[in-house]
Amino acid sequence: MDVPRVHTAYLSLGSNLGDKNRNLLTAIALIAEKAGIFSAVSSVYETEPWGYQSPNVFYNMVVSIETTLLPLELLEITQSIEKEMGRISKNSPGYQDRIIDIDIILYDDWVYESEKLKLPHPHFHKRLFVLEPLNEIQPDVIHPVLNKSISAILESESKSL
């Protein structure tokens, strides 16, 4: 009998509509139920919207899970959680306010690209709202394309702002 391989995935969670704390807690509970076991959970960071204007600030966090799901399976689960929580399709142009947003940031040290998913997430290394909570829970993880630790990326991004 084959034992499924366990992978480490880092997910970014964000909410800027409704009860943001409750939205994050609901997403965490659904991820635990459907996707894997948590190995780390960051603090919640309050941040301004990125890439668009809105009066609604975001609550952001990063979680690490141990999962037997493959990347596209994990993506299906995270998207189903977003829909279950009332998220409107991500396919509309530009950024918008949202009840919940769940992005796969890293999956082991995989570099992967398909029409549906790119790993590592192509923009996370430029976003403090992802880098800061990720650095809190795993500063030594290495970005598989940039070949730098999260703490080194955060340090260089902080200087460029």
Secondary structure, 3 states (H helix, E strand, C coil): CCCCCCEEEEEEEEECCCCHHHHHHHHHHHHHHHCCEEEEECCCEEECCCCCCCCCCEEEEEEEEEECCCHHHHHHHHHHHHHHCCCCCCCCCCCCCCCCEEEEEEECCCCEECCCCEECCCCHHHCHHHHHHHHHHCCCCECCCCCCEHHHHHHHHHHHC
